[in-house]
Amino acid sequence: MKRAVIAVISVAAAGAALAAVAVTSASAAIPAGTIHGCVNTSGSDRVLHRVYTNPANGTTCPSGEMMVIWPNGPETAGTDGLGTIIATNSGAGPTDAVTCPADQPYVLGGGFQVTSGGPLIASYPDASVTPNRWVVSVTVGVVAGYAICAR
């Protein structure tokens, strides 16, 4: 039986500090023990349409969607917990990308403040780079982003 879950991509911390990796091929081998799904890339909503834990399910994404994989990463919670911080930028234009520091490279979530203009058109994690970052955009104006980062 296939299980599908609908979630907004801003819930990037599905499990403790897991880094999402975008897969560019239409079909890819899914490693056992990972969580994977398909993200809508058409339009501006960046919705995670399907989430799978079984590597035999959801091995391809429909047209207009991109596969993301959250690999089993290193154990990040030690005696001090996840060691989270909030990284910020001041915002200088319609797009802002807040990068996590090297010692806390995993983005757990993020947000924004529209200081002028709007409306918001994107707010999502970007795990295509290490350390991860949170990206926010408005149609017109200035937006300042923040990222919740962990080690």
C-alpha positions as CSV (number, residue, x, y, z in Angstrom):
1,M,0.0,0.0,0.0
2,K,1.4,3.4,-1.0
3,R,1.2,6.2,1.5
4,A,1.2,9.8,0.3
5,V,1.3,12.9,2.5
6,I,0.6,16.4,1.4
7,A,2.8,19.0,3.1
8,V,4.1,22.5,2.4
9,I,7.8,22.4,1.6
10,S,8.6,24.9,4.4
11,V,8.3,22.0,6.8
12,A,11.8,21.0,5.7
13,A,12.8,19.6,9.0
14,A,11.0,16.2,8.5
15,G,13.1,14.5,11.2
16,A,15.9,16.1,13.0
17,A,18.1,18.3,10.7
18,L,17.9,16.3,7.6
19,A,19.3,17.9,4.4
20,A,17.2,17.6,1.3
21,V,19.0,16.8,-1.9
22,A,17.4,17.5,-5.3
23,V,17.7,14.8,-7.8
24,T,17.8,16.0,-11.4
25,S,17.2,12.8,-13.3
26,A,13.6,11.8,-13.9
27,S,14.2,8.4,-12.3
28,A,16.9,7.7,-9.6
29,A,17.9,4.9,-7.3
30,I,16.4,5.7,-3.9
31,P,18.7,4.6,-1.1
32,A,17.1,2.5,1.7
33,G,16.3,4.4,4.9
34,T,15.7,7.7,3.2
35,I,12.6,9.9,2.9
36,H,11.9,11.2,-0.6
37,G,9.2,13.0,-2.4
38,C,8.2,15.2,-5.3
39,V,8.1,19.0,-5.2
40,N,6.1,21.1,-7.6
41,T,8.5,23.3,-9.7
42,S,5.9,25.0,-11.8
43,G,4.4,28.2,-10.4
44,S,5.5,29.7,-7.2
45,D,3.9,27.5,-4.5
46,R,6.8,24.9,-4.0
47,V,4.4,22.3,-2.5
48,L,5.7,18.8,-1.5
49,H,3.0,16.6,-3.2
50,R,4.1,13.2,-2.1
51,V,6.4,11.8,0.6
52,Y,7.6,8.2,0.7
53,T,9.7,6.2,3.1
54,N,9.7,3.0,1.1
55,P,12.4,3.2,-1.7
56,A,10.3,1.0,-4.0
57,N,7.5,3.7,-4.1
58,G,7.6,7.1,-5.7
59,T,10.7,6.4,-7.8
60,T,9.7,9.0,-10.5
61,C,8.0,12.4,-10.3
62,P,5.4,13.7,-12.8
63,S,6.2,16.4,-15.3
64,G,6.6,19.7,-13.6
65,E,7.9,18.2,-10.3
66,M,11.4,17.5,-9.0
67,M,12.5,14.7,-6.7
68,V,14.0,15.5,-3.4
69,I,15.7,13.1,-1.0
70,W,16.4,13.6,2.7
71,P,19.3,11.3,3.4
72,N,20.1,9.8,6.7
73,G,22.7,12.2,7.9
74,P,25.0,12.2,10.8
75,E,23.5,12.1,14.3
76,T,23.2,15.8,15.1
77,A,21.5,15.7,18.5
78,G,24.2,15.4,21.2
79,T,24.1,16.3,24.9
80,D,23.5,19.9,23.9
81,G,20.6,19.0,21.6
82,L,20.5,20.3,18.0
83,G,22.4,23.5,18.7
84,T,20.0,25.6,16.7
85,I,20.5,29.3,15.8
86,I,18.6,31.8,13.7
87,A,20.6,33.3,10.8
88,T,19.3,36.5,9.3
89,N,19.9,39.0,6.5
90,S,18.9,42.6,6.4
91,G,17.2,42.3,3.0
92,A,18.1,44.6,0.1
93,G,15.8,43.6,-2.7
94,P,13.0,41.3,-3.8
95,T,15.0,38.1,-3.2
96,D,17.0,37.1,-0.1
97,A,18.9,33.9,0.5
98,V,20.0,33.3,4.1
99,T,22.9,30.7,4.4
100,C,23.5,28.7,7.5
101,P,26.9,29.0,9.1
102,A,29.4,26.2,8.4
103,D,29.3,24.9,12.0
104,Q,25.5,24.6,11.8
105,P,24.9,23.8,8.1
106,Y,21.4,22.2,8.2
107,V,18.4,24.4,7.6
108,L,15.4,23.3,9.7
109,G,13.0,26.0,8.6
110,G,12.9,29.7,7.8
111,G,10.7,32.7,7.3
112,F,10.6,36.3,6.2
113,Q,9.6,39.9,6.8
114,V,8.3,41.9,3.8
115,T,9.6,45.4,4.6
116,S,8.1,47.0,1.5
117,G,6.1,45.9,-1.5
118,G,4.9,42.3,-1.9
119,P,3.3,39.9,-2.2
120,L,5.4,36.9,-1.1
121,I,6.0,34.5,-4.0
122,A,8.4,32.0,-2.5
123,S,9.8,30.9,0.9
124,Y,11.6,27.6,0.7
125,P,14.7,25.6,1.8
126,D,17.6,25.2,-0.7
127,A,19.7,22.1,0.1
128,S,21.4,22.2,-3.3
129,V,24.3,24.0,-1.5
130,T,26.2,23.2,1.7
131,P,25.7,24.8,4.1
132,N,21.9,24.9,3.4
133,R,20.0,28.1,3.0
134,W,16.5,29.5,3.1
135,V,15.3,31.6,0.1
136,V,12.5,34.1,0.1
137,S,11.1,36.3,-2.7
138,V,8.5,39.0,-3.3
139,T,7.1,40.2,-6.6
140,V,8.2,43.8,-5.9
141,G,9.9,45.4,-3.0
142,V,12.2,44.3,-0.2
143,V,12.1,41.1,1.8
144,A,14.4,40.0,4.6
145,G,14.7,36.3,5.3
146,Y,15.8,34.2,8.3
147,A,16.9,30.6,8.6
148,I,16.7,28.2,11.5
149,C,20.0,26.3,11.4
150,A,21.3,23.2,13.3
151,R,24.5,21.2,13.5
